[in-house]
Amino acid sequence: MKHLIFACALAACCAHAGAAECPPYVKHTPGGDYTSAEDRDGLSVVEKFHFSRAVETLTQGMTGSLGGDISYTLEHFPNHHRALASMAKLGLRLKSAQPVGARYTVSCYFERAIAFAPHDVTARMVYGNYLLAMGQDATAMEQLDAASRLAPEQATIQYNLGLMYVKKKEYEKASAHAQKAYALGFPLPGLKNKLKAAGKWREPPPAVIEEKETKEAQKTEETPAPATAVPAEKTSGE
């Protein structure tokens, strides 16, 4: 019993300490908002020495550990989308909340990014995907909901929210997000198939289909045809 009490106390202490070790980002040069053209001076220098293709793909660090190089990049540009995605993948690969070389935990880097740039939809989407991979569905939903409010016309956000609501068996909400995702042109049928399997899919009314076809026709007229064929759909259907 004493060992159990000690273990619980230690866990609480460490949790508190971890929380204290995630200070907010303070803007400095070079650095700032990754989405701002004004702040991107110096980005090429940071990436040249710390965020090469090898670092991004988690193949090899440039100055030491992968965690150290990605961490350095995020300490200068906290909402660097690709660096955030790489840090998340590294944490998942190593099954570590704080990869070797990283100054903070994976979640901390996302919290710093969102606190500094709350308007950044992509940072929230990447965080939501990381939380989903970690099994933290409720927190992931919060980030995706926030992203949806910021960018209601992004099909991928609507699709992911639909998948989340299917998982929760809240089919009315799932269907609403599905209809919007497909109206916006999302290509994969995974969400539709899940709703069909649950007996909850309804085809959109003709007016919606006609409007979508008109938009697609206009887009085709304005955009030159691609040189390559449309890529095959993922086998997972999601």
C-alpha positions as CSV (number, residue, x, y, z in Angstrom):
1,M,0.0,0.0,0.0
2,K,2.9,2.4,0.9
3,H,4.5,1.6,-2.5
4,L,1.2,2.4,-4.3
5,I,0.8,5.8,-2.4
6,F,4.4,6.6,-3.2
7,A,3.9,5.8,-6.9
8,C,0.8,7.9,-7.1
9,A,2.5,10.8,-5.4
10,L,5.4,10.5,-7.8
11,A,3.2,10.4,-10.8
12,A,1.3,13.5,-9.6
13,C,4.6,15.3,-9.0
14,C,5.9,14.5,-12.4
15,A,2.7,15.5,-14.1
16,H,2.9,18.9,-12.3
17,A,6.6,19.3,-13.2
18,G,5.8,18.4,-16.9
19,A,3.1,21.0,-17.0
20,A,5.5,23.6,-15.7
21,E,8.1,22.8,-18.4
22,C,6.0,24.0,-21.3
23,P,6.6,27.8,-21.4
24,P,4.9,29.9,-24.0
25,Y,6.8,30.7,-27.2
26,V,8.4,34.1,-27.1
27,K,9.0,35.6,-30.6
28,H,12.6,36.2,-31.5
29,T,14.7,36.6,-34.7
30,P,14.8,34.5,-36.7
31,G,11.4,33.2,-36.0
32,G,7.7,33.9,-35.6
33,D,4.5,32.8,-37.3
34,Y,5.2,30.2,-40.0
35,T,2.1,31.4,-41.9
36,S,3.2,35.0,-42.0
37,A,5.3,36.3,-44.9
38,E,6.6,39.0,-42.6
39,D,7.9,36.5,-40.1
40,R,9.5,34.0,-42.5
41,D,12.8,35.9,-42.8
42,G,15.4,33.5,-41.7
43,L,13.3,30.4,-42.2
44,S,15.6,29.2,-45.0
45,V,18.6,29.4,-42.7
46,V,16.9,27.5,-39.9
47,E,15.7,24.8,-42.4
48,K,19.1,24.6,-44.1
49,F,20.9,23.6,-40.9
50,H,18.2,21.9,-38.9
51,F,15.3,20.7,-41.1
52,S,16.5,19.0,-44.2
53,R,14.5,16.4,-46.1
54,A,16.3,13.7,-44.1
55,V,15.2,15.3,-40.8
56,E,11.6,15.7,-42.0
57,T,11.4,12.1,-43.1
58,L,13.0,11.0,-39.8
59,T,16.0,9.4,-41.7
60,Q,18.9,11.2,-40.1
61,G,19.6,14.3,-37.9
62,M,21.8,17.1,-39.1
63,T,23.4,18.4,-35.9
64,G,22.7,15.4,-33.6
65,S,19.4,13.7,-32.8
66,L,16.3,14.0,-34.9
67,G,14.4,15.3,-31.8
68,G,17.1,18.1,-31.3
69,D,16.9,19.3,-34.9
70,I,13.1,19.3,-35.1
71,S,13.0,20.9,-31.6
72,Y,15.3,23.7,-32.8
73,T,13.1,24.4,-35.8
74,L,10.0,24.6,-33.6
75,E,11.7,26.8,-31.1
76,H,12.1,29.4,-33.8
77,F,8.9,28.8,-35.8
78,P,6.5,27.2,-33.3
79,N,3.7,26.5,-35.9
80,H,6.0,25.1,-38.6
81,H,3.5,22.6,-40.0
82,R,6.0,20.1,-41.4
83,A,8.2,20.2,-38.3
84,L,5.1,19.7,-36.1
85,A,4.1,16.7,-38.2
86,S,7.6,15.3,-38.0
87,M,7.8,15.7,-34.2
88,A,4.4,13.9,-33.9
89,K,5.6,11.0,-36.1
90,L,8.8,10.8,-34.1
91,G,7.0,10.6,-30.8
92,L,4.7,7.9,-32.2
93,R,7.6,5.9,-33.7
94,L,9.6,6.0,-30.4
95,K,6.4,5.6,-28.3
96,S,7.7,8.6,-26.3
97,A,5.9,11.7,-25.1
98,Q,9.2,13.5,-25.3
99,P,11.6,12.2,-28.0
100,V,15.3,12.2,-27.3
101,G,16.8,15.6,-28.0
102,A,13.5,17.4,-27.8
103,R,13.3,20.2,-25.2
104,Y,9.6,19.7,-24.6
105,T,6.9,17.0,-25.0
106,V,5.2,16.5,-28.4
107,S,1.9,17.9,-27.0
108,C,3.8,20.9,-25.6
109,Y,5.0,21.9,-29.1
110,F,1.4,21.8,-30.3
111,E,0.2,23.8,-27.4
112,R,2.8,26.5,-27.9
113,A,2.0,26.6,-31.6
114,I,-1.7,27.0,-31.1
115,A,-1.3,29.5,-28.3
116,F,1.0,31.7,-30.4
117,A,-1.0,31.3,-33.7
118,P,-4.6,30.3,-32.7
119,H,-5.8,31.1,-36.3
120,D,-3.6,28.4,-37.8
121,V,-6.0,25.7,-39.0
122,T,-3.3,23.4,-40.2
123,A,-1.5,23.3,-36.9
124,R,-4.8,22.3,-35.2
125,M,-5.4,19.6,-37.9
126,V,-2.0,18.1,-37.4
127,Y,-2.5,18.1,-33.6
128,G,-5.9,16.5,-34.0
129,N,-4.4,13.7,-36.0
130,Y,-1.7,13.2,-33.4
131,L,-4.3,13.0,-30.6
132,L,-6.3,10.5,-32.6
133,A,-3.2,8.3,-33.0
134,M,-2.7,8.6,-29.3
135,G,-6.3,7.5,-28.6
136,Q,-7.3,10.9,-27.1
137,D,-10.5,11.2,-29.1
138,A,-12.2,13.9,-27.0
139,T,-9.2,16.3,-27.2
140,A,-8.8,15.5,-30.9
141,M,-12.5,16.5,-31.4
142,E,-11.9,19.8,-29.7
143,Q,-9.1,20.7,-32.1
144,L,-11.0,19.5,-35.2
145,D,-14.1,21.5,-34.1
146,A,-12.0,24.6,-33.6
147,A,-10.4,24.1,-37.1
148,S,-13.9,23.6,-38.6
149,R,-15.0,26.9,-37.1
150,L,-11.9,28.7,-38.5
151,A,-12.1,27.1,-42.0
152,P,-15.6,25.6,-42.6
153,E,-14.9,25.2,-46.3
154,Q,-12.0,22.8,-45.9
155,A,-13.2,19.4,-47.0
156,T,-10.6,17.4,-45.1
157,I,-11.7,18.8,-41.8
158,Q,-15.3,18.0,-42.4
159,Y,-14.4,14.5,-43.5
160,N,-12.3,13.8,-40.3
161,L,-15.1,15.2,-38.1
162,G,-17.5,12.9,-39.8
163,L,-15.3,9.9,-39.1
164,M,-15.1,11.0,-35.4
165,Y,-18.8,11.2,-35.1
166,V,-19.3,7.8,-36.7
167,K,-16.9,6.4,-34.2
168,K,-19.1,8.0,-31.4
169,K,-22.2,6.7,-33.2
170,E,-23.6,10.2,-33.5
171,Y,-24.8,9.5,-37.0
172,E,-26.8,12.7,-37.5
173,K,-23.7,14.9,-36.9
174,A,-21.6,12.5,-38.9
175,S,-24.0,12.7,-41.8
176,A,-24.0,16.5,-41.8
177,H,-20.2,16.6,-41.9
178,A,-20.1,13.9,-44.6
179,Q,-22.6,15.8,-46.8
180,K,-20.5,19.0,-46.5
181,A,-17.2,17.1,-47.1
182,Y,-18.4,15.5,-50.3
183,A,-20.1,18.7,-51.5
184,L,-16.7,20.4,-51.1
185,G,-15.2,17.7,-53.3
186,F,-13.6,15.3,-50.9
187,P,-12.6,12.2,-53.0
188,L,-12.5,9.2,-50.7
189,P,-15.7,7.2,-50.0
190,G,-14.7,5.8,-46.6
191,L,-17.0,8.0,-44.6
192,K,-19.9,7.4,-46.9
193,N,-19.3,3.6,-46.7
194,K,-19.3,3.7,-42.9
195,L,-22.6,5.6,-42.9
196,K,-24.0,3.1,-45.4
197,A,-23.0,0.2,-43.3
198,A,-24.8,1.8,-40.3
199,G,-27.9,2.4,-42.5
200,K,-27.5,6.2,-42.0
201,W,-26.3,7.4,-45.4
202,R,-28.7,9.6,-47.5
203,E,-27.9,10.9,-50.9
204,P,-27.8,14.7,-51.2
205,P,-30.8,16.4,-52.8
206,P,-30.6,17.0,-56.6
207,A,-30.0,20.7,-56.1
208,V,-26.8,20.1,-54.1
209,I,-25.6,17.6,-56.7
210,E,-26.2,20.1,-59.6
211,E,-24.5,22.9,-57.7
212,K,-21.4,20.7,-57.1
213,E,-21.3,19.6,-60.8
214,T,-21.5,23.2,-61.9
215,K,-18.6,24.2,-59.7
216,E,-16.6,21.3,-60.9
217,A,-17.3,22.1,-64.5
218,Q,-16.3,25.7,-64.0
219,K,-13.1,24.6,-62.3
220,T,-12.3,22.3,-65.2
221,E,-12.7,25.1,-67.7
222,E,-10.5,27.4,-65.7
223,T,-7.7,24.9,-64.9
224,P,-5.6,23.1,-67.5
225,A,-5.9,19.3,-67.5
226,P,-3.1,17.6,-65.4
227,A,-0.4,15.8,-67.3
228,T,-0.8,12.6,-65.3
229,A,-3.8,10.5,-64.4
230,V,-5.7,10.9,-61.2
231,P,-4.0,8.8,-58.5
232,A,-5.7,5.6,-57.4
233,E,-7.8,5.8,-54.2
234,K,-6.4,4.4,-51.0
235,T,-7.3,0.8,-50.4
236,S,-8.5,1.6,-46.8
237,G,-11.2,3.8,-48.2
238,E,-10.5,6.5,-45.6
